[in-house]
Amino acid sequence: MQEFSNIFLTGGFIISLISIIAWWQLFKKAHLKGWYALIPIYNIYSFCKMVTSSGWTMLIALIPFINIIFIIYLLMRLSYAFGQSRYIG
């Protein structure tokens, strides 16, 4: 049982580390400070502001079920903001 929990703990740590690195690189590419990615609520606020020019859109992400569609919309806007097709994201 202990080995099983160690595997999940290690896997969770690796996934968290990859996520932090990805957010950090995204913020650097958007000409923001990378450590903004480490602040829990502020990183989502900055991401929404980066993509939609309004940080208040973060509140839409708090509504259940609507947030799934909204996140897809944000990712499409993100890919367009970096010069890709809207459907790459």
C-alpha positions as CSV (number, residue, x, y, z in Angstrom):
1,M,0.0,0.0,0.0
2,Q,2.9,2.4,0.8
3,E,4.4,1.8,-2.6
4,F,1.1,2.6,-4.3
5,S,0.9,6.0,-2.5
6,N,4.5,6.8,-3.3
7,I,3.9,6.2,-7.0
8,F,0.9,8.6,-6.9
9,L,2.9,11.2,-4.9
10,T,5.8,11.1,-7.3
11,G,3.5,11.2,-10.3
12,G,1.6,14.2,-8.9
13,F,4.9,16.0,-8.2
14,I,6.1,15.5,-11.7
15,I,2.8,16.7,-13.2
16,S,2.9,19.7,-11.0
17,L,6.4,20.5,-11.9
18,I,5.7,20.3,-15.7
19,S,2.6,22.5,-15.2
20,I,4.7,25.2,-13.3
21,I,7.3,25.1,-16.0
22,A,4.7,25.5,-18.8
23,W,2.9,28.4,-17.0
24,W,6.3,30.1,-16.4
25,Q,7.2,29.8,-20.1
26,L,3.8,31.1,-21.2
27,F,4.1,34.2,-19.0
28,K,7.6,34.8,-20.2
29,K,6.5,34.6,-23.8
30,A,3.7,37.1,-23.1
31,H,6.4,39.5,-21.7
32,L,5.2,39.1,-18.1
33,K,7.3,38.0,-15.1
34,G,7.5,34.3,-14.8
35,W,7.0,34.1,-11.1
36,Y,3.4,35.4,-11.6
37,A,2.7,31.8,-12.6
38,L,3.4,30.7,-9.0
39,I,0.7,32.9,-7.4
40,P,-2.5,30.8,-7.3
41,I,-5.3,33.3,-8.1
42,Y,-3.2,35.9,-9.8
43,N,-2.0,33.6,-12.5
44,I,-5.5,32.9,-13.7
45,Y,-6.3,36.6,-13.5
46,S,-3.2,37.4,-15.5
47,F,-3.9,34.7,-18.0
48,C,-7.5,36.0,-18.6
49,K,-6.2,39.5,-18.9
50,M,-3.5,38.4,-21.3
51,V,-6.0,36.7,-23.6
52,T,-9.1,38.8,-23.3
53,S,-7.7,42.2,-22.1
54,S,-10.0,42.0,-19.1
55,G,-9.2,40.3,-15.8
56,W,-12.8,40.2,-14.8
57,T,-13.5,37.4,-17.3
58,M,-11.9,35.1,-14.6
59,L,-15.2,35.2,-12.8
60,I,-16.8,33.3,-15.7
61,A,-14.3,30.4,-15.0
62,L,-15.9,30.0,-11.6
63,I,-19.3,29.0,-12.9
64,P,-19.7,25.2,-13.1
65,F,-20.1,23.7,-16.6
66,I,-19.8,27.1,-18.3
67,N,-16.2,27.1,-17.3
68,I,-15.4,24.2,-19.6
69,I,-16.6,26.0,-22.6
70,F,-15.0,29.2,-21.4
71,I,-11.6,27.5,-21.0
72,I,-11.8,26.2,-24.5
73,Y,-12.6,29.7,-25.7
74,L,-9.6,31.1,-23.8
75,L,-7.2,28.5,-25.3
76,M,-8.5,29.4,-28.8
77,R,-7.8,33.1,-28.1
78,L,-4.4,32.2,-26.7
79,S,-3.3,30.4,-29.8
80,Y,-4.6,33.3,-31.9
81,A,-2.8,35.8,-29.7
82,F,0.5,34.0,-30.4
83,G,-0.1,34.0,-34.2
84,Q,-1.4,30.5,-34.6
85,S,-4.8,29.3,-36.0
86,R,-7.6,29.5,-33.5
87,Y,-8.0,25.8,-33.7
88,I,-4.4,24.9,-32.8
89,G,-5.1,25.5,-29.1
